[in-house]
Amino acid sequence: MAKNLGGADRVVRIIAGIVLAVLAYLGVLPGVATIIMAVVAAYLIISGLLGRCIFYKMADVDTSIQEQPYSTTDDRAGF
């Protein structure tokens, strides 16, 4: 699977994942909510480090900057 996360998106995911992981470690929420928070934190950190998001893939979203080929011809003229 190709990378589909841009630089800013990756940084935000990693920071949010670390914050959620710390909150889960501290046990701010009781019971199952802590486990769910830890799983979401792990997913955010892993997807941020790898630059790939399965949910973005399913929604056909790509925030990465991909190089567009440079064209010297004008395709609008119909030539």
Summary of the structure (lengths in Angstrom):
residues: 79
radius of gyration: 18.7
end to end distance: 36.3
largest distance: 67.0
contacts: 182
relative contact order: 0.22
helix: 61%
strand: 0%
